[in-house]
Amino acid sequence: MNKKITLLAFLSLSLTVVVAQQDKLITHFIYDKMSINPGETGIDDGICATSLYRNQWDKVNGAPNSALFNVGANLTRFFPGGVGLAFYHDAIAFNRQNNVLLNYSYPLALGDAGTLGIGVGVGIINFGMDPTWVPPTSNPDNLLPVKWKSTNLDMNFGLYFKGNSDYYFGLSSTHLTQSLLEQSTASGNQSFQTVRHYYIMGGKKVRNIWGGDLDFQMLLRTEFIKFSGDLNVRYIWRDKLYGGLTYRNVDAVGLMLGWMPINNMTVGYSYDLTTNKLASVSRGSHEILLKYCMYLPTPPITRANHPRWL
């Protein structure tokens, strides 16, 4: 019990002065590009909604639990660009974080090579904590953090290139404003400083391999204090089933499984085997993914003839 309380307190207190990585770690990052790179917003056809839940380090008291919901749409039929809404919720120990961003991406055609999406995301970030301390005496420590929350501006920027030969590459940055969230409380001024994160992503699909497709993905992230990276390989069988492995250098090796019951839907699950110091107490991490896309019908082709030519 003492170990659990110590870990819970450490996770909460560390985030009040955190200057290291704050953004989420998602094994299914291939379905969550839009929230960290707004340039990817609407670059594919259709209107797609993605929902994901992650239970990290299962059975570790106060470990992260995350949920996201993204909606992106290609609206070039109506005006230049794609738009999207990205929502993210994260709970770590006593801490709660919420991000809501509205994305816009302008697609720039680069001839036969592909399309470059130039995107920006503008929204808010909300951070707070609601601790329940169990002090050793009846008098609580006045230096311990108390309940507080604050909201401020948040912005992302990204470049995303989609090649015409089944590959992509992206550069992006989140929390451009590096906003300070703070509030004065009975125990003093409490604050949370967002820091700028930088991402490099890329992937390549190789088609017609044993009746299916093989794709390779990578995601590198840093805020110039710490570095982490994911490497992923998946085999997709006839656009119906997929299986793959992900390696994350900081904490996990993940197994991915997915099913596409219909052409517009993807259901996925991943299990991460913990490889860091929490391996002795963690039962791994779980993710559940659901994605659905809707495609607008092709506009009818109209022809007009002069009455004299009928």
Summary of the structure (lengths in Angstrom):
residues: 310
radius of gyration: 22.3
end to end distance: 87.9
largest distance: 98.2
contacts: 988
relative contact order: 0.17
helix: 10%
strand: 54%
